[in-house]
């Protein structure tokens, strides 16, 4: 009997303990559910109806403060900008604005430069903050990130300033030369000399205006609207023909190879302008009696095959500090030489925009005193290749490829054995060719050097 009573007492005690534990667990769960989150540090009930929905669709960073300056509601963007930390508004000028607005009900707006979150270095974060009362007790803060807008505005200002300067130079020269012609009206030899100078400045002005128009078109037009399969061999021939006269005058030999049966997809006019600019620069910045090589090949890539067109010269080269800036508008490595050759400083900027708009890229390898290689990589017009392969009853093999570089080794690249060509390894200025096979090869075998040896069937100018 005593044993039964003891068992019953133990069971009762166990039941009471279980009940207590269950009640504590329930209370703890309710407490967790009531805990504030990132987007709602208090309860949504304090917000006027519909405000929460409106704030969730705003592009601006939104923060709602109560009468104690605690954050009632904050968007994810506000946390990303570092405006809210520990349930409080972390930017003191904004907090002062909120207090002033709560006191007098006046809407306020200010632009601030904030340090980037987590780093004291780098560009400051430019924001526009607007504070307005929200009901009788709450204050709404809206913050707009202006960093990108300011960067674009700075680029626009620089562009306008550069254009003004570039246009002023030839127009000023034309004005002075016209006065000189008038003063020398009784000296036929001087008139002829001044008229020749006027023609040079007029040509420079015309080229500048045309390249500004081309750059505007490249930036604003969609190349896919009038895109077509473009034969690389025709682009190379057109680029060579464009610089034929200048190359002949300087006794520069231009050699091309590897472009047969290669196609890219895009706007023929833009692609011809881009490659023409690269070849023209190579000729203009090369000493007399040197060589300029244009090589093309197909390379395998994860997103689809690419066509590489490389323009190599034996010119003055580009220093490392200038290499990162040569694609900027109006930037010149050698301003004096650029003026002498009639350059505008827009050619490489046009090349960069054409490559980007066609889903490709342009890269540069250069060493001062040795020369440069500019490589244009563009998506291949694969449909054309597939149709040609089907018509010939062959597989989609790689055919042959051509490489490029400076040196005396095989494969392609610059230097003396180290991997510092434009995305390739090896040394020397060579390329590979071999019969097509059932699978596309990712590498090429050696072929004659475009810069030092004759090609099997090249177009050599002049």
C-alpha positions in Angstrom: 0.0 0.0 0.0 2.8 2.4 0.8 4.5 1.4 -2.4 1.4 2.3 -4.4 1.1 5.6 -2.6 4.7 6.4 -3.4 4.3 5.6 -7.1 1.2 7.8 -7.3 3.0 10.7 -5.6 5.9 10.4 -8.0 3.5 10.3 -11.0 1.8 13.4 -9.7 5.1 15.2 -9.3 6.2 14.2 -12.8 2.9 15.5 -14.2 3.3 18.8 -12.5 6.9 19.1 -13.8 5.8 18.3 -17.3 3.1 20.9 -17.2 5.5 23.6 -15.9 8.0 22.8 -18.7 5.2 22.9 -21.3 4.0 26.3 -20.0 7.5 27.7 -20.0 8.1 26.5 -23.6 4.9 28.1 -24.7 5.8 31.4 -23.1 9.3 31.3 -24.6 7.8 30.7 -28.1 5.5 33.7 -27.8 8.4 35.8 -26.7 10.4 34.8 -29.8 7.5 35.6 -32.1 7.2 39.0 -30.5 10.9 39.8 -30.9 11.5 42.7 -33.4 13.0 41.8 -36.8 15.2 43.8 -39.3 12.2 45.1 -41.1 10.1 45.7 -38.1 11.8 46.6 -34.9 8.5 47.1 -33.1 5.1 46.0 -34.3 3.5 46.9 -37.5 0.4 48.0 -35.7 1.9 51.4 -34.9 2.2 52.3 -38.6 -0.8 53.9 -40.3 -2.7 51.5 -42.6 -1.1 50.9 -46.0 2.2 52.6 -45.1 4.0 49.3 -44.8 2.9 48.3 -48.3 3.9 51.6 -49.8 7.3 51.5 -48.2 8.0 48.0 -49.5 7.7 49.2 -53.2 9.7 52.4 -52.9 13.1 52.4 -54.7 14.5 54.7 -52.0 15.8 53.5 -48.7 13.0 54.1 -46.1 13.2 54.4 -42.3 10.3 55.2 -39.9 11.2 56.7 -36.5 8.9 57.0 -33.4 8.9 59.8 -30.8 11.9 58.2 -29.0 14.0 58.0 -32.2 13.7 54.3 -32.3 13.4 52.6 -35.7 9.8 51.3 -36.2 10.3 50.2 -39.8 13.3 50.1 -42.1 13.8 48.7 -45.6 16.5 46.2 -46.5 18.2 49.0 -48.6 18.5 51.1 -45.5 20.4 48.3 -43.7 22.6 47.8 -46.8 23.6 51.5 -46.8 24.4 51.3 -43.1 21.7 53.8 -42.1 20.3 51.6 -39.3 22.3 49.8 -36.6 21.1 48.3 -33.4 17.6 49.6 -33.9 18.8 53.2 -34.2 19.4 55.6 -37.0 23.2 55.7 -37.3 23.7 58.9 -39.3 23.7 61.9 -36.9 22.8 64.6 -39.5 19.7 62.6 -40.5 18.7 62.0 -36.9 18.9 65.7 -36.2 16.7 66.4 -39.2 14.2 63.9 -38.0 14.1 65.6 -34.6 13.6 69.0 -36.1 10.8 67.7 -38.4 9.0 66.1 -35.4 9.2 69.3 -33.5 7.9 71.7 -36.2 6.3 69.4 -38.8 8.4 70.9 -41.7 9.7 68.7 -44.5 13.4 68.9 -44.9 15.9 67.7 -47.5 19.7 67.6 -47.6 22.5 65.9 -49.7 25.2 64.2 -47.7 28.5 62.3 -48.4 28.7 59.2 -46.2 31.7 56.9 -45.7 31.2 53.5 -47.3 30.1 50.9 -44.8 32.9 48.7 -43.4 35.7 50.7 -45.0 37.2 54.1 -44.4 38.7 54.1 -47.9 37.4 54.6 -51.4 34.8 56.9 -52.9 32.2 58.4 -50.5 28.6 57.5 -50.8 26.6 60.4 -52.1 22.9 60.4 -50.8 19.9 62.7 -50.8 17.9 62.5 -47.6 14.3 63.8 -47.2 12.4 63.8 -43.9 8.6 64.3 -43.5 6.2 63.8 -40.7 4.1 60.6 -40.8 1.1 61.1 -38.6 1.3 62.7 -35.2 4.1 60.7 -33.7 6.2 59.2 -36.5 8.7 60.6 -38.9 9.5 59.1 -42.4 13.1 59.3 -43.8 13.7 58.6 -47.5 17.3 58.2 -48.7 18.3 58.1 -52.4 21.7 56.9 -53.5 23.2 59.5 -55.8 26.6 58.0 -56.2 26.1 56.6 -59.7 24.3 59.7 -60.9 27.1 61.9 -59.7 29.7 59.7 -61.5 27.7 59.9 -64.7 27.4 63.6 -64.4 31.2 64.0 -63.8 31.8 61.9 -66.9 29.4 64.1 -68.9 31.2 67.3 -67.7 34.6 65.9 -68.6 33.3 64.9 -72.0 31.9 68.3 -72.7 35.0 70.0 -71.5 37.2 67.7 -73.7 35.0 68.2 -76.7 35.1 71.9 -76.3 38.9 71.9 -76.1 39.3 69.6 -79.0 37.0 71.6 -81.2 38.6 74.9 -80.1 42.1 73.8 -81.3 41.4 73.3 -85.0 38.8 76.1 -85.3 41.2 78.5 -83.6 44.0 77.4 -86.0 41.6 78.0 -89.0 40.8 81.5 -87.8 44.5 82.4 -87.5 45.4 80.8 -90.8 42.6 82.7 -92.6 44.0 86.0 -91.2 47.5 85.0 -92.4 46.1 84.3 -95.9 44.5 87.7 -96.0 47.7 89.4 -94.8 49.8 87.5 -97.4 47.4 88.1 -100.3 50.3 89.5 -102.4 52.6 86.5 -101.7 51.4 83.4 -103.7 53.9 81.1 -102.0 52.7 82.0 -98.5 49.1 81.7 -99.5 49.7 78.2 -100.8 51.5 77.3 -97.6 48.8 78.7 -95.4 46.1 77.1 -97.5 47.8 73.7 -97.1 47.8 74.1 -93.3 44.1 75.1 -93.4 43.3 71.9 -95.3 45.1 69.9 -92.5 43.2 71.6 -89.7 39.9 71.3 -91.6 40.5 67.5 -92.1 41.3 67.2 -88.4 38.1 69.0 -87.5 36.1 66.8 -89.9 37.6 63.6 -88.4 36.8 64.8 -84.9 33.2 65.5 -85.7 32.8 62.2 -87.5 34.3 60.2 -84.6 32.0 62.0 -82.2 29.1 61.0 -84.3 30.4 57.4 -84.5 30.9 57.2 -80.7 27.4 58.5 -80.1 25.9 55.9 -82.5 27.9 53.1 -80.9 26.7 54.1 -77.4 23.1 54.6 -78.4 22.4 52.1 -81.1 21.6 48.4 -80.6 23.9 46.5 -83.0 21.5 43.5 -82.9 18.9 45.5 -84.8 20.8 45.3 -88.1 23.1 42.4 -87.2 24.3 39.8 -89.7 27.0 37.3 -90.2 30.1 39.2 -91.1 33.1 37.6 -92.8 36.2 38.3 -90.8 38.4 38.2 -93.9 36.4 41.1 -95.4 36.8 43.1 -92.2 40.6 42.6 -92.3 40.8 43.5 -95.9 38.8 46.7 -95.4 40.9 47.7 -92.4 44.2 47.1 -94.3 42.9 49.1 -97.3 42.0 52.0 -95.0 45.6 52.4 -93.8 47.2 51.4 -97.1 48.4 54.9 -98.1 49.9 55.7 -94.6 51.6 52.4 -94.5 53.1 52.8 -98.0 54.4 56.3 -97.1 56.2 54.9 -94.0 57.3 51.7 -95.8 55.4 49.6 -93.3 54.5 46.1 -94.4 51.0 44.8 -93.4 50.5 41.0 -93.3 47.2 39.2 -92.5 46.4 35.5 -92.0 44.0 33.1 -90.5 40.8 34.9 -91.3 39.4 32.5 -93.9 36.1 30.9 -93.2 35.6 32.8 -89.9 32.4 34.8 -89.2 31.3 37.1 -86.4 27.7 38.2 -85.7 27.0 41.9 -85.5 26.8 45.2 -87.2 29.2 45.2 -90.2 29.7 49.0 -90.1 30.6 49.1 -86.4 32.9 46.1 -86.6 34.7 47.5 -89.6 35.2 50.9 -87.8 36.5 49.1 -84.7 39.1 46.9 -86.5 40.0 49.8 -88.8 40.8 52.0 -85.8 43.1 49.3 -84.3 45.0 48.8 -87.6 45.2 52.6 -88.1 46.7 53.1 -84.6 49.2 50.3 -85.3 50.4 52.0 -88.4 50.5 55.5 -87.0 52.5 54.5 -83.9 55.0 52.2 -85.7 58.4 53.4 -87.0 59.1 53.3 -90.7 60.1 50.0 -92.3 58.5 47.8 -89.7 55.6 45.3 -89.9 52.0 45.2 -88.8 50.3 41.8 -88.4 46.6 41.1 -88.3 45.8 37.5 -87.3 42.5 35.8 -86.6 41.5 32.5 -85.1 38.7 30.6 -83.4 39.0 29.8 -79.7 36.8 27.6 -77.6 34.9 29.3 -74.7 32.4 28.0 -72.1 29.6 30.2 -73.5 30.3 29.4 -77.2 33.2 29.8 -79.5 34.9 33.2 -79.9 36.7 34.8 -82.8 40.0 36.5 -81.8 41.4 39.2 -84.1 44.8 40.4 -83.0 46.6 43.5 -84.4 50.3 43.5 -83.6 52.8 46.2 -84.3 56.5 46.8 -83.6 55.9 50.4 -82.4 56.8 52.5 -79.4 54.7 50.4 -77.0 52.5 51.6 -74.1 53.7 52.1 -70.5 52.0 50.2 -67.7 50.6 53.4 -66.2 48.9 54.3 -69.5 47.6 50.8 -70.3 44.6 51.2 -68.0 43.5 54.5 -69.4 44.0 54.2 -73.2 40.4 53.2 -73.7 39.2 56.5 -72.1 37.8 59.1 -74.4 40.3 61.8 -75.5 43.1 60.1 -73.6 46.4 60.0 -75.5 49.6 58.2 -74.6 51.7 60.7 -76.7 49.7 63.9 -77.4 52.3 65.3 -79.7 52.4 62.2 -81.9 48.6 62.1 -81.9 48.4 65.6 -83.1 51.0 64.9 -85.8 49.0 61.9 -87.1 45.6 63.6 -86.9 44.4 61.5 -84.0 41.4 62.5 -82.0 41.8 60.3 -78.9 38.4 58.6 -79.6 39.5 55.6 -81.7 40.1 53.2 -78.9 37.0 54.4 -77.0 34.9 53.5 -80.1 36.6 50.0 -80.2 35.8 49.4 -76.5 32.1 50.3 -77.0 31.7 48.2 -80.2 33.3 45.2 -78.5 31.0 45.5 -75.4 27.8 46.1 -77.4 28.6 42.9 -79.4 29.1 40.8 -76.3 32.9 40.8 -76.6 35.9 42.6 -75.3 39.2 44.2 -76.3 42.4 43.7 -74.5 46.0 45.0 -74.9 49.4 43.6 -74.3 52.4 46.0 -74.7 56.0 46.6 -73.7 57.7 49.9 -74.3 60.2 49.7 -77.1 58.9 46.3 -78.4 55.4 47.0 -79.6 51.8 46.2 -78.8 49.1 43.6 -79.5 45.4 44.6 -79.3 43.1 41.6 -79.3 39.4 41.9 -80.2 37.3 39.0 -79.1 33.8 38.6 -80.5 31.2 35.8 -80.5 31.3 33.6 -83.5 28.4 33.4 -85.9 28.1 29.7 -85.3 25.1 29.2 -87.5 27.1 30.0 -90.6 29.9 27.7 -89.6 27.4 24.9 -89.0 25.7 25.4 -92.4 29.0 25.3 -94.2 30.1 22.2 -92.3 26.8 20.4 -93.2 27.1 21.4 -96.8 30.7 20.1 -97.0 29.8 16.9 -95.2 32.3 17.6 -92.5 32.2 17.9 -88.7 32.4 21.2 -86.9 36.1 20.9 -86.4 38.4 23.7 -85.7 40.1 23.9 -89.1 43.2 26.0 -88.4 44.1 28.9 -86.1 46.6 31.6 -86.0 48.4 33.1 -83.1 50.5 36.2 -82.6 53.1 37.8 -80.4 56.6 39.1 -80.3 59.5 36.7 -80.0 60.8 33.5 -81.6 59.0 30.7 -80.0 55.8 28.8 -81.0 52.2 29.0 -80.2 51.4 32.7 -79.4 52.2 35.4 -76.9 54.8 38.0 -76.2 58.1 37.7 -74.5 60.5 34.9 -73.8 58.6 31.9 -72.4 56.4 33.5 -69.8 52.7 33.7 -70.1 52.0 37.3 -70.7 50.3 37.4 -74.1 46.7 38.5 -74.3 45.1 35.6 -72.5 47.5 33.0 -73.9 50.6 31.2 -73.0 53.9 30.5 -74.8 56.3 32.8 -76.4 56.9 34.0 -79.9 54.7 35.2 -82.6 53.4 32.1 -84.1 50.1 30.4 -84.8 48.8 26.9 -85.4 47.2 25.2 -88.3 46.1 21.7 -88.8 43.4 19.6 -90.5 39.9 19.7 -89.1 38.9 16.8 -86.9 35.7 15.5 -85.4 36.3 17.4 -82.2 37.2 21.0 -81.9 40.8 21.5 -80.7 41.3 24.0 -77.9 45.0 24.7 -78.9 46.8 25.4 -82.1 50.0 24.1 -83.6 52.8 26.3 -84.9 52.6 28.2 -88.1 54.9 30.9 -89.7 55.4 34.1 -87.8 53.3 37.0 -89.1 56.0 39.5 -88.1 59.1 37.8 -89.3 58.3 35.0 -91.8 56.2 34.8 -94.9 52.7 33.4 -94.6 51.6 30.3 -96.6 49.1 32.5 -98.6 49.1 36.0 -97.0 48.0 39.3 -98.2 51.1 41.4 -97.9 51.0 45.1 -98.5 52.3 47.1 -100.2 
